[in-house]
Amino acid sequence: MHPIHKVVGFEKVAPFILEVFFDDGTKQVIDFKPIASGELYGPLAQHFDEVHLDEEAHTLVWPNGADFDPAILHDWPEKGPELARLAAGWVVRAGT
């Protein structure tokens, strides 16, 4: 069984960069720019500052429905590079 993590707060520290705070007292500084691609995460480039904390899901969400599993955010140093690699192949489909 893997631990369940909850985002309890965040602070913008630079464009596309948030410091994210977790219920276990840890924090991560996350640069979201490398994953701002594709249909779901591409709009983050224009709407990044509209992020908010979903108190029910305990994670970061954007108005277009983009969000991240809190475990991914918690383990960003390990998970982030793989997500960025995947994002490099994401494209926005014409007409959608």
N, CA, C and O atoms as a GROMACS GRO file, in nm:
protein
  384
    1MET      N    1   0.084  -0.118   0.000
    1MET     CA    2   0.000   0.000   0.000
    1MET      C    3   0.089   0.125   0.000
    1MET      O    4   0.185   0.132   0.076
    2HIS      N    5   0.056   0.220  -0.084
    2HIS     CA    6   0.136   0.342  -0.088
    2HIS      C    7   0.070   0.451  -0.004
    2HIS      O    8  -0.051   0.451   0.015
    3PRO      N    9   0.151   0.543   0.048
    3PRO     CA   10   0.095   0.649   0.132
    3PRO      C   11   0.004   0.742   0.051
    3PRO      O   12   0.027   0.766  -0.067
    4ILE      N   13  -0.100   0.792   0.117
    4ILE     CA   14  -0.190   0.889   0.057
    4ILE      C   15  -0.142   1.027   0.101
    4ILE      O   16  -0.129   1.054   0.220
    5HIS      N   17  -0.116   1.113   0.004
    5HIS     CA   18  -0.070   1.248   0.034
    5HIS      C   19  -0.179   1.348   0.001
    5HIS      O   20  -0.259   1.327  -0.089
    6LYS      N   21  -0.180   1.457   0.076
    6LYS     CA   22  -0.276   1.564   0.054
    6LYS      C   23  -0.202   1.696   0.040
    6LYS      O   24  -0.112   1.725   0.119
    7VAL      N   25  -0.240   1.774  -0.059
    7VAL     CA   26  -0.188   1.909  -0.072
    7VAL      C   27  -0.267   1.996   0.024
    7VAL      O   28  -0.390   1.994   0.024
    8VAL      N   29  -0.196   2.073   0.107
    8VAL     CA   30  -0.264   2.159   0.205
    8VAL      C   31  -0.245   2.307   0.174
    8VAL      O   32  -0.308   2.392   0.237
    9GLY      N   33  -0.160   2.339   0.078
    9GLY     CA   34  -0.139   2.478   0.041
    9GLY      C   35  -0.036   2.490  -0.069
    9GLY      O   36   0.031   2.393  -0.105
   10PHE      N   37  -0.025   2.611  -0.122
   10PHE     CA   38   0.074   2.637  -0.225
   10PHE      C   39   0.102   2.786  -0.228
   10PHE      O   40   0.025   2.867  -0.177
   11GLU      N   41   0.214   2.820  -0.290
   11GLU     CA   42   0.254   2.959  -0.307
   11GLU      C   43   0.324   2.971  -0.442
   11GLU      O   44   0.411   2.891  -0.475
   12LYS      N   45   0.286   3.072  -0.518
   12LYS     CA   46   0.354   3.096  -0.645
   12LYS      C   47   0.488   3.163  -0.615
   12LYS      O   48   0.492   3.264  -0.544
   13VAL      N   49   0.596   3.108  -0.669
   13VAL     CA   50   0.728   3.165  -0.645
   13VAL      C   51   0.789   3.226  -0.770
   13VAL      O   52   0.884   3.304  -0.761
   14ALA      N   53   0.736   3.192  -0.887
   14ALA     CA   54   0.782   3.245  -1.015
   14ALA      C   55   0.684   3.199  -1.121
   14ALA      O   56   0.599   3.114  -1.094
   15PRO      N   57   0.692   3.254  -1.244
   15PRO     CA   58   0.604   3.204  -1.349
   15PRO      C   59   0.620   3.052  -1.366
   15PRO      O   60   0.731   3.002  -1.382
   16PHE      N   61   0.507   2.982  -1.361
   16PHE     CA   62   0.500   2.837  -1.377
   16PHE      C   63   0.560   2.758  -1.261
   16PHE      O   64   0.568   2.636  -1.267
   17ILE      N   65   0.603   2.826  -1.156
   17ILE     CA   66   0.666   2.756  -1.043
   17ILE      C   67   0.585   2.779  -0.916
   17ILE      O   68   0.557   2.893  -0.877
   18LEU      N   69   0.548   2.667  -0.853
   18LEU     CA   70   0.475   2.672  -0.727
   18LEU      C   71   0.553   2.597  -0.620
   18LEU      O   72   0.616   2.495  -0.647
   19GLU      N   73   0.546   2.649  -0.500
   19GLU     CA   74   0.592   2.574  -0.383
   19GLU      C   75   0.465   2.509  -0.327
   19GLU      O   76   0.370   2.579  -0.291
   20VAL      N   77   0.464   2.378  -0.320
   20VAL     CA   78   0.346   2.302  -0.281
   20VAL      C   79   0.371   2.238  -0.145
   20VAL      O   80   0.475   2.175  -0.123
   21PHE      N   81   0.275   2.255  -0.053
   21PHE     CA   82   0.288   2.206   0.084
   21PHE      C   83   0.194   2.087   0.106
   21PHE      O   84   0.081   2.087   0.059
   22PHE      N   85   0.244   1.986   0.177
   22PHE     CA   86   0.172   1.862   0.198
   22PHE      C   87   0.141   1.838   0.345
   22PHE      O   88   0.203   1.897   0.433
   23ASP      N   89   0.043   1.752   0.369
   23ASP     CA   90  -0.003   1.724   0.505
   23ASP      C   91   0.101   1.655   0.592
   23ASP      O   92   0.086   1.652   0.714
   24ASP      N   93   0.204   1.600   0.532
   24ASP     CA   94   0.309   1.534   0.612
   24ASP      C   95   0.422   1.631   0.649
   24ASP      O   96   0.525   1.590   0.701
   25GLY      N   97   0.401   1.760   0.620
   25GLY     CA   98   0.500   1.862   0.655
   25GLY      C   99   0.607   1.885   0.549
   25GLY      O  100   0.693   1.971   0.567
   26THR      N  101   0.602   1.810   0.440
   26THR     CA  102   0.701   1.828   0.334
   26THR      C  103   0.651   1.931   0.234
   26THR      O  104   0.535   1.972   0.237
   27LYS      N  105   0.740   1.972   0.146
   27LYS     CA  106   0.705   2.065   0.039
   27LYS      C  107   0.789   2.034  -0.083
   27LYS      O  108   0.896   1.974  -0.074
   28GLN      N  109   0.738   2.075  -0.197
   28GLN     CA  110   0.810   2.060  -0.323
   28GLN      C  111   0.802   2.192  -0.398
   28GLN      O  112   0.697   2.257  -0.399
   29VAL      N  113   0.910   2.232  -0.460
   29VAL     CA  114   0.909   2.344  -0.553
   29VAL      C  115   0.901   2.283  -0.692
   29VAL      O  116   0.991   2.210  -0.735
   30ILE      N  117   0.790   2.314  -0.762
   30ILE     CA  118   0.761   2.245  -0.888
   30ILE      C  119   0.753   2.345  -1.002
   30ILE      O  120   0.679   2.443  -0.996
   31ASP      N  121   0.829   2.318  -1.107
   31ASP     CA  122   0.823   2.395  -1.231
   31ASP      C  123   0.730   2.320  -1.326
   31ASP      O  124   0.764   2.211  -1.373
   32PHE      N  125   0.614   2.377  -1.354
   32PHE     CA  126   0.514   2.312  -1.438
   32PHE      C  127   0.534   2.339  -1.587
   32PHE      O  128   0.468   2.276  -1.669
   33LYS      N  129   0.623   2.429  -1.622
   33LYS     CA  130   0.641   2.465  -1.764
   33LYS      C  131   0.675   2.343  -1.852
   33LYS      O  132   0.620   2.333  -1.962
   34PRO      N  133   0.762   2.251  -1.808
   34PRO     CA  134   0.796   2.137  -1.895
   34PRO      C  135   0.678   2.046  -1.928
   34PRO      O  136   0.685   1.968  -2.024
   35ILE      N  137   0.568   2.054  -1.852
   35ILE     CA  138   0.455   1.966  -1.881
   35ILE      C  139   0.335   2.043  -1.937
   35ILE      O  140   0.228   1.985  -1.955
   36ALA      N  141   0.350   2.171  -1.965
   36ALA     CA  142   0.241   2.253  -2.018
   36ALA      C  143   0.224   2.225  -2.168
   36ALA      O  144   0.253   2.310  -2.252
   37SER      N  145   0.176   2.105  -2.200
   37SER     CA  146   0.158   2.059  -2.338
   37SER      C  147   0.030   1.981  -2.349
   37SER      O  148  -0.027   1.937  -2.248
   38GLY      N  149  -0.016   1.963  -2.469
   38GLY     CA  150  -0.131   1.877  -2.494
   38GLY      C  151  -0.263   1.943  -2.462
   38GLY      O  152  -0.268   2.060  -2.425
   39GLU      N  153  -0.369   1.866  -2.476
   39GLU     CA  154  -0.504   1.918  -2.459
   39GLU      C  155  -0.535   1.959  -2.316
   39GLU      O  156  -0.597   2.063  -2.293
   40LEU      N  157  -0.493   1.881  -2.219
   40LEU     CA  158  -0.527   1.909  -2.080
   40LEU      C  159  -0.431   2.009  -2.016
   40LEU      O  160  -0.475   2.104  -1.951
   41TYR      N  161  -0.302   1.989  -2.034
   41TYR     CA  162  -0.204   2.074  -1.966
   41TYR      C  163  -0.153   2.190  -2.050
   41TYR      O  164  -0.092   2.282  -1.996
   42GLY      N  165  -0.176   2.189  -2.180
   42GLY     CA  166  -0.136   2.300  -2.266
   42GLY      C  167  -0.195   2.433  -2.224
   42GLY      O  168  -0.124   2.534  -2.224
   43PRO      N  169  -0.325   2.438  -2.186
   43PRO     CA  170  -0.384   2.564  -2.144
   43PRO      C  171  -0.322   2.624  -2.018
   43PRO      O  172  -0.347   2.741  -1.987
   44LEU      N  173  -0.243   2.548  -1.946
   44LEU     CA  174  -0.177   2.604  -1.828
   44LEU      C  175  -0.090   2.723  -1.865
   44LEU      O  176  -0.070   2.813  -1.784
   45ALA      N  177  -0.038   2.724  -1.986
   45ALA     CA  178   0.048   2.834  -2.030
   45ALA      C  179  -0.026   2.967  -2.022
   45ALA      O  180   0.035   3.069  -1.988
   46GLN      N  181  -0.155   2.969  -2.053
   46GLN     CA  182  -0.233   3.093  -2.048
   46GLN      C  183  -0.306   3.112  -1.916
   46GLN      O  184  -0.339   3.226  -1.882
   47HIS      N  185  -0.331   3.007  -1.842
   47HIS     CA  186  -0.416   3.016  -1.723
   47HIS      C  187  -0.348   2.968  -1.595
   47HIS      O  188  -0.415   2.929  -1.499
   48PHE      N  189  -0.216   2.972  -1.593
   48PHE     CA  190  -0.145   2.915  -1.479
   48PHE      C  191  -0.186   2.980  -1.347
   48PHE      O  192  -0.202   2.911  -1.246
   49ASP      N  193  -0.204   3.112  -1.348
   49ASP     CA  194  -0.235   3.184  -1.224
   49ASP      C  195  -0.375   3.157  -1.171
   49ASP      O  196  -0.410   3.205  -1.063
   50GLU      N  197  -0.455   3.081  -1.244
   50GLU     CA  198  -0.591   3.048  -1.199
   50GLU      C  199  -0.595   2.920  -1.115
   50GLU      O  200  -0.702   2.869  -1.084
   51VAL      N  201  -0.480   2.869  -1.080
   51VAL     CA  202  -0.472   2.748  -0.999
   51VAL      C  203  -0.536   2.773  -0.862
   51VAL      O  204  -0.528   2.883  -0.807
   52HIS      N  205  -0.598   2.669  -0.810
   52HIS     CA  206  -0.650   2.676  -0.674
   52HIS      C  207  -0.643   2.538  -0.610
   52HIS      O  208  -0.622   2.436  -0.677
   53LEU      N  209  -0.661   2.537  -0.480
   53LEU     CA  210  -0.657   2.413  -0.404
   53LEU      C  211  -0.798   2.358  -0.394
   53LEU      O  212  -0.888   2.425  -0.344
   54ASP      N  213  -0.817   2.237  -0.442
   54ASP     CA  214  -0.945   2.169  -0.426
   54ASP      C  215  -0.944   2.105  -0.288
   54ASP      O  216  -0.872   2.009  -0.263
   55GLU      N  217  -1.025   2.160  -0.198
   55GLU     CA  218  -1.027   2.115  -0.058
   55GLU      C  219  -1.081   1.973  -0.044
   55GLU      O  220  -1.049   1.904   0.053
   56GLU      N  221  -1.161   1.929  -0.139
   56GLU     CA  222  -1.217   1.794  -0.132
   56GLU      C  223  -1.120   1.689  -0.184
   56GLU      O  224  -1.102   1.584  -0.124
   57ALA      N  225  -1.056   1.720  -0.299
   57ALA     CA  226  -0.962   1.626  -0.360
   57ALA      C  227  -0.821   1.641  -0.306
   57ALA      O  228  -0.736   1.554  -0.328
   58HIS      N  229  -0.795   1.751  -0.235
   58HIS     CA  230  -0.664   1.777  -0.173
   58HIS      C  231  -0.552   1.783  -0.276
   58HIS      O  232  -0.445   1.726  -0.257
   59THR      N  233  -0.580   1.854  -0.385
   59THR     CA  234  -0.478   1.872  -0.487
   59THR      C  235  -0.497   2.005  -0.558
   59THR      O  236  -0.594   2.076  -0.532
   60LEU      N  237  -0.405   2.038  -0.646
   60LEU     CA  238  -0.413   2.160  -0.726
   60LEU      C  239  -0.500   2.135  -0.847
   60LEU      O  240  -0.490   2.030  -0.910
   61VAL      N  241  -0.585   2.232  -0.880
   61VAL     CA  242  -0.670   2.221  -0.999
   61VAL      C  243  -0.675   2.355  -1.071
   61VAL      O  244  -0.654   2.461  -1.012
   62TRP      N  245  -0.704   2.346  -1.200
   62TRP     CA  246  -0.720   2.464  -1.284
   62TRP      C  247  -0.862   2.463  -1.339
   62TRP      O  248  -0.926   2.357  -1.344
   63PRO      N  249  -0.914   2.580  -1.381
   63PRO     CA  250  -1.053   2.587  -1.430
   63PRO      C  251  -1.085   2.494  -1.548
   63PRO      O  252  -1.201   2.457  -1.565
   64ASN      N  253  -0.986   2.457  -1.628
   64ASN     CA  254  -1.013   2.368  -1.742
   64ASN      C  255  -1.021   2.221  -1.702
   64ASN      O  256  -1.039   2.135  -1.787
   65GLY      N  257  -1.007   2.193  -1.573
   65GLY     CA  258  -1.014   2.056  -1.525
   65GLY      C  259  -0.879   1.990  -1.506
   65GLY      O  260  -0.872   1.877  -1.457
   66ALA      N  261  -0.772   2.058  -1.542
   66ALA     CA  262  -0.638   2.002  -1.522
   66ALA      C  263  -0.610   1.988  -1.373
   66ALA      O  264  -0.638   2.079  -1.295
   67ASP      N  265  -0.556   1.875  -1.335
   67ASP     CA  266  -0.514   1.853  -1.198
   67ASP      C  267  -0.405   1.747  -1.196
   67ASP      O  268  -0.371   1.690  -1.299
   68PHE      N  269  -0.352   1.723  -1.079
   68PHE     CA  270  -0.246   1.623  -1.062
   68PHE      C  271  -0.277   1.541  -0.939
   68PHE      O  272  -0.326   1.593  -0.839
   69ASP      N  273  -0.248   1.413  -0.947
   69ASP     CA  274  -0.258   1.328  -0.830
   69ASP      C  275  -0.163   1.385  -0.724
   69ASP      O  276  -0.047   1.413  -0.755
   70PRO      N  277  -0.210   1.404  -0.601
   70PRO     CA  278  -0.121   1.458  -0.498
   70PRO      C  279   0.007   1.375  -0.479
   70PRO      O  280   0.110   1.430  -0.441
   71ALA      N  281   0.000   1.246  -0.504
   71ALA     CA  282   0.120   1.161  -0.490
   71ALA      C  283   0.225   1.198  -0.594
   71ALA      O  284   0.344   1.194  -0.566
   72ILE      N  285   0.180   1.235  -0.716
   72ILE     CA  286   0.274   1.279  -0.820
   72ILE      C  287   0.343   1.408  -0.775
   72ILE      O  288   0.464   1.422  -0.788
   73LEU      N  289   0.263   1.501  -0.723
   73LEU     CA  290   0.320   1.628  -0.676
   73LEU      C  291   0.417   1.605  -0.560
   73LEU      O  292   0.524   1.665  -0.555
   74HIS      N  293   0.378   1.519  -0.468
   74HIS     CA  294   0.462   1.490  -0.351
   74HIS      C  295   0.596   1.430  -0.392
   74HIS      O  296   0.700   1.462  -0.334
   75ASP      N  297   0.593   1.345  -0.492
   75ASP     CA  298   0.714   1.276  -0.536
   75ASP      C  299   0.770   1.336  -0.665
   75ASP      O  300   0.830   1.265  -0.745
   76TRP      N  301   0.750   1.466  -0.685
   76TRP     CA  302   0.789   1.532  -0.809
   76TRP      C  303   0.936   1.511  -0.849
   76TRP      O  304   0.962   1.493  -0.968
   77PRO      N  305   1.031   1.512  -0.757
   77PRO     CA  306   1.170   1.490  -0.801
   77PRO      C  307   1.188   1.357  -0.875
   77PRO      O  308   1.273   1.347  -0.964
   78GLU      N  309   1.110   1.257  -0.839
   78GLU     CA  310   1.118   1.128  -0.907
   78GLU      C  311   1.021   1.120  -1.026
   78GLU      O  312   1.056   1.066  -1.131
   79LYS      N  313   0.901   1.172  -1.009
   79LYS     CA  314   0.795   1.158  -1.110
   79LYS      C  315   0.798   1.268  -1.216
   79LYS      O  316   0.761   1.243  -1.331
   80GLY      N  317   0.840   1.388  -1.180
   80GLY     CA  318   0.837   1.502  -1.270
   80GLY      C  319   0.915   1.483  -1.399
   80GLY      O  320   0.862   1.512  -1.506
   81PRO      N  321   1.039   1.434  -1.394
   81PRO     CA  322   1.114   1.414  -1.519
   81PRO      C  323   1.046   1.318  -1.616
   81PRO      O  324   1.049   1.341  -1.737
   82GLU      N  325   0.986   1.213  -1.566
   82GLU     CA  326   0.914   1.119  -1.653
   82GLU      C  327   0.791   1.185  -1.712
   82GLU      O  328   0.761   1.166  -1.830
   83LEU      N  329   0.719   1.263  -1.632
   83LEU     CA  330   0.602   1.334  -1.683
   83LEU      C  331   0.643   1.435  -1.789
   83LEU      O  332   0.573   1.451  -1.890
   84ALA      N  333   0.754   1.504  -1.769
   84ALA     CA  334   0.804   1.600  -1.870
   84ALA      C  335   0.841   1.527  -1.999
   84ALA      O  336   0.816   1.579  -2.108
   85ARG      N  337   0.900   1.409  -1.987
   85ARG     CA  338   0.935   1.332  -2.106
   85ARG      C  339   0.810   1.294  -2.183
   85ARG      O  340   0.806   1.304  -2.305
   86LEU      N  341   0.708   1.250  -2.112
   86LEU     CA  342   0.581   1.215  -2.176
   86LEU      C  343   0.516   1.338  -2.239
   86LEU      O  344   0.462   1.331  -2.349
   87ALA      N  345   0.521   1.451  -2.169
   87ALA     CA  346   0.459   1.574  -2.218
   87ALA      C  347   0.519   1.621  -2.349
   87ALA      O  348   0.451   1.684  -2.430
   88ALA      N  349   0.645   1.590  -2.371
   88ALA     CA  350   0.710   1.630  -2.496
   88ALA      C  351   0.640   1.569  -2.617
   88ALA      O  352   0.651   1.621  -2.727
   89GLY      N  353   0.569   1.458  -2.597
   89GLY     CA  354   0.498   1.393  -2.706
   89GLY      C  355   0.350   1.428  -2.714
   89GLY      O  356   0.281   1.384  -2.806
   90TRP      N  357   0.301   1.506  -2.617
   90TRP     CA  358   0.161   1.544  -2.618
   90TRP      C  359   0.139   1.656  -2.717
   90TRP      O  360   0.216   1.752  -2.723
   91VAL      N  361   0.034   1.645  -2.793
   91VAL     CA  362  -0.002   1.750  -2.889
   91VAL      C  363  -0.149   1.782  -2.875
   91VAL      O  364  -0.227   1.700  -2.828
   92VAL      N  365  -0.185   1.901  -2.915
   92VAL     CA  366  -0.326   1.940  -2.917
   92VAL      C  367  -0.383   1.900  -3.052
   92VAL      O  368  -0.327   1.936  -3.155
   93ARG      N  369  -0.492   1.826  -3.052
   93ARG     CA  370  -0.555   1.782  -3.177
   93ARG      C  371  -0.636   1.897  -3.237
   93ARG      O  372  -0.710   1.965  -3.166
   94ALA      N  373  -0.620   1.917  -3.365
   94ALA     CA  374  -0.695   2.022  -3.435
   94ALA      C  375  -0.844   1.989  -3.428
   94ALA      O  376  -0.886   1.875  -3.442
   95GLY      N  377  -0.923   2.094  -3.404
   95GLY     CA  378  -1.067   2.077  -3.402
   95GLY      C  379  -1.124   2.030  -3.270
   95GLY      O  380  -1.244   2.002  -3.261
   96THR      N  381  -1.040   2.021  -3.165
   96THR     CA  382  -1.092   1.980  -3.034
   96THR      C  383  -1.074   2.090  -2.934
   96THR      O  384  -1.111   2.074  -2.818
   0.00000   0.00000   0.00000
